[in-house]
């Protein structure tokens, strides 16, 4: 769990909706880390536009810097793909970042096969020197990480949402296999 300061917080979240993975991950992070929201910024833009995922995070970085100079604890919660090293580089010092996402595997994508590994490396170097708490939403990126990042990283943050229930149900199926060939999740 994160050690929280007593001073005011500024939390940047692009998406907290319940029907998107990023929104659910942000809500999980805020709840599990017991982050009390004193100052909070969330912007609603249609999440099907390029603005939502690729421009709005940089608006958030700008607002984070403004609040950093006001001596507030900064949290940058979602839209943190490992390939986007600019986010990690441009955030103010001592920013607490939410879970890092990514890891989709496309067989025939030139960018993901040749460009992303370079971007991952740049991001890891920045993350290593700038952040103490490194959370990954899943373990899909583990194979792409350097040793020193794996050593201080916490994986499968999304599994914190799973709650164990002690309900015994009578089952009429002994064994079930669900198979779906998903383009992103191989």
N, C-alpha and C positions, 0 to 999 in steps of 0.2 A: 504494500500500500504506500502511496505517496505521503511524504511529510508535508503538511500544509502550513503555510504561514498565517499569521493572524491578520495581516494587512489585506486590503481589498483585492479582489480577484477580477481579472478581465478574461472572459472565456469566449473564444471564437469558435462557433459551430456553424457550418454551412447548412447542415441538414439534421433535424431531429425527428423526422417523420417516422411513423410506425410501419410504413409499408415499403421502406427501402432498407437495404443492408447497411449503408453508411449511417442512416438515421438511427437504426436500432443499435448499431455499434457505439454511436455517440451517447445515446441514452444509457446503455449498459456501462460505459466508461464513467459517466458522470455519477451514476448511482453506486457502482462498486467502489469507486475511489472516494466516495463520500465528499464530493466537491460541492461546497455550499456556494450557491450562485448569488453574488452581490451585484456584479455588473456582468451582463450577458449580452452577446450580440449574435443574432441569428437573422439571416437574410433569406427571404423566400423569392426564388426565381425558379421558373419552370425547370425542373431537373432534366429535361430532355434537350436543353440548349447547351451550347459550348460554354456560355457564360457561367453556368452553374458549377461545372467541374474544373474549368481551366482558367477562368478569369477571376471569379469570386474569391478563390483562395488567396490571391494576391491583394485583393482589397482587404481581406482579413489580416494579412501581414502588415499592411500599412496601419490599420487600426491597432494592431498589437504594439507597434512601435510607439504610437501616440500614447497609449496607456502605459507602456514601459517607462517613458519619460515622466509619467505621473506617479511613478514608484509603485505600480500595481504588479501583483503576481500574474503572469501571463500563462494561459492555457490555450493551446491550439489543438482542437479535438479531431476534426475529420477532414477527409480528402487528403490523406497522406500516403500516396503511392510511393513505393521505394524508388521508382525510376525518376521522380520529380525532385532532383537534388536542389533545385532553386528554392523550394519551400524550406528545406532544412538549413540551407545556407543563409537565407534572408531573415529568418525569424530572430527576434531579439535574444540576447543571452539569457540563460536560465529559464527559458520557456519550457513548460511541461507539455509534452506532445502526447496525443492520444495514440491508439494502436495504429501501427503502420500496416497498410494493406497491399495486396498484390499477389502475384504468383500464378495468374492464369497462363495456361500453356496452349499456344496455338502452333500446330505442327508446321505450317507453311508460311508463317509470318516472318518476313525478313527483319522487320524492326525488332520484334520480340527475340529473335534468335541472335542477332548481331549487335544491335544498338542498345537494347536494354541491359545486357551484362556490363557494358561500359558505364551506363548511367547508374546501375546498381553499385558499382565499385566507387564511383564518385560520391554517391550518397552515403555509403558506409564509412568512408574516410571522414566526411563531415560529421556524421552521427557519432562516430567514435570520440571525436574531440569536443563535441558540443553538448552531448546529452548523457545523463547518468541513468535515466529510466527509459528503457527501450522495450516497448510492448509491440508484439506482432499479432494481428487479428487471428491468423492461422499459422500453421507450420509450412505452408506451401513454398515460402521463400527460403526456407532453411538450407536447401541445397545450393543456393546462390550466395550464401553469406560467408564472410571471412571468419576465421577462428575467433578473433578478438571480439567480434560482434556477437557471435553465437554464445560466447562465454558470459556476456552480461545481458543477454536478451531473455525475455519471457515470451513464450509462444502460446498459441491457441487461446488468446484472450476471449474469443467468442464462447469457449466452453464454460466460462464462468457463469453464463446465463442458464446453464442446465441445472435444474434442481432435481434432486433425487426424491422420488416419492415411494413410500412403502405401501403401495396399494397392490393387493394380490387379486388378480383377475383370473377368471376361468377362461382359458384359451382353447380355441378349437383348431388352431394351426400350430403344428410343432416346429416347422422350419419354413422360413420365407426368405426369398432372395429378391431384392429389388435392383434391377439393372437399368441404368439410363446412360446412354452415351452422350455426355454433356461436353460441348465444344470447349468450354473454359476449364473444366475441372478434371479432366482425364484421370 
